[in-house]
Amino acid sequence: MENALEQVKAAVENYFEKDNLKYEPFDENDVARTGFAVKSKFGHVDVLFHAYKSHLIIHTIIPINAEDDRAKVGEFLMRANYGLRTGCFDFDYDTGRISYRMSLFCGIDDFTPPTYEQIDYSVIIAVSMVKKYGNSLMKVIFGLAEPEDAIKEVEDID
């Protein structure tokens, strides 16, 4: 029987193959990568799949770094995270890298690898959140809007 890590990786590879996606296979750090077009100012996102023995983490990476005004970008992302039911934005203050993170717990004693549907749902949610908040985030990054105003612009649409 395969070990848990290999089963998580196989589930991700099944997702790639079933959706006919171009992807970079798992590397020595157990990370695979693909990309998606996004209707926003930045046009695309990279999606990283981090496989572990008990879970899968999906990071949807926004292809622009927030290097200048980290405090305002951090405020925007914290305001965006408040009330999210699934997943969250992450912000690396050292590098300025921004991503949306989804995590799928597979269990330890009662391990079950993630299904195609669980992975697909997680990717759809993550890419959708980046699309939803992306243009307003860009306004904050480039100093065109204050974080509170940018969030109101996004969330008033709901």
N, C-alpha and C positions, 0 to 999 in steps of 0.2 A: 504494500500500500504506500502511496506517495505521502511524503510528509506535508504538514500543513502549509508551509511556505510555498512549496511546489504547486499545491492545489490552488492557492490564491493566485499565483502567477498564471496557471493554466486557465483560470476563470477570466482573467484580464485578456489573455491571448484569444480566448474564445470570443469575447466581446469584440475585439479588433477584427477578427476574421468574419464574424457574423454580420458586422456592419460594413465590411469591406473597406476598412480604414488603412491608410498608410501609417506606419508607426515605426519607431525605433524599439527594438526588443529590449528586454530587461538587461541591464548592465551589471557590473560587479557589486553595485550598491542596491540591487533589486529594484531599480527604477526603470520603467518603460515610459515612452513619450509619444504623443500624437498632437495634432493641432486641429483647430476649427476656425472657420471664418465667423466673424461676429459683426453684426451691423452696429458699428460704433465708430468713434473717431480713430481708434487704433486698428480696426479691421480684422484682427485675428488674435487668438490666444493659444498658448501651448498648454497641454494638459499632461501632467506628470502623475504616474501611478506608482506609489510606493508600496511594495508588498512586504508584509510582515507575517509572522507565524499565526497571529491571532486577529489581524485586521488589515484593511486596505485603506490607504489615505490617497485621496485624489486632490491634487493642487492644480487649479486653473490659474496660470500665470499671466498677469497683465503685462504686455510687452513695453512698458515704460517705467522707469524708476522715478521715485519721488525723492530727489536728492536735495532740493532747496528748502522747502518749508515743511519739514517733517511733522512739526506740531499741528499744523492745519490739516495735513493729510491724515495724520493719526486721529484727529478729532472727527474728521469726515467718516473715517472707517468705523470708529467706535459708535457714532450716531447711526451709521448704516447697520451695524451688527445688532443694535438694540431692537429687540422684537423679532429678529429672524428666527424662524422655527427650525430650519435645517441648514447646517453649515454656518460658516462665518468667513469674514475677510481676515486675512493675516497681513501683517506689515513688519518687515524686517528693518528696524531703525538703522542698522549698520549699513546695509546695502541699498535701502530704498525700494526693495522688491515688494510688490503687492500681489497677493493671490487670494483666491477663494478656495476654502478647504472643506471637503466632505470626508467623513470617516465612516467606514463600514466595519463594525465589529463582527468577527466570525466565531467567537467563542474560544474557550481554552479547553475545558473538559468535554464540552459538547460541541466540538468544532464543526462548522458547516461552511464551505467556501461560498463566497458571494455569487449570487445568480446573475445571469445576463441582465435581467430586469432591474436588479438592485444597482448594478454598475451603470446601466443606461440611465436610470432615474437620477442617480447622483451626478452624472456628467451633465444631463439636461439642466438640473437645478443650478449647478455651478456656473455653467456657461450663461444661463439665463440671468443670474444675478450679476455677472460681470457686464452683460449687455444692458441690464436695467440701470445699474449705477455708474457705468463706465463714462458716459459723456459728462455727467456732473462731476465725477472724480477728476476728469481732465481739466475742467474749469478751475477746480481748487488747486491742482498741481501748477497750472499756469497763472494763478493769481487773478482769475477772472470772476471768482465767486468766493464768498465766505462759506465755511463748512455747513453752518446751520441753514443758510439760504439754499445751498446746493442740495442738501437732503430734502428740504421742503419741496423743492422743484420736482424731485423724483417721487417722493411719497405722496404728494398731493394728487398725482395722477391716479393712484390706486383707488 
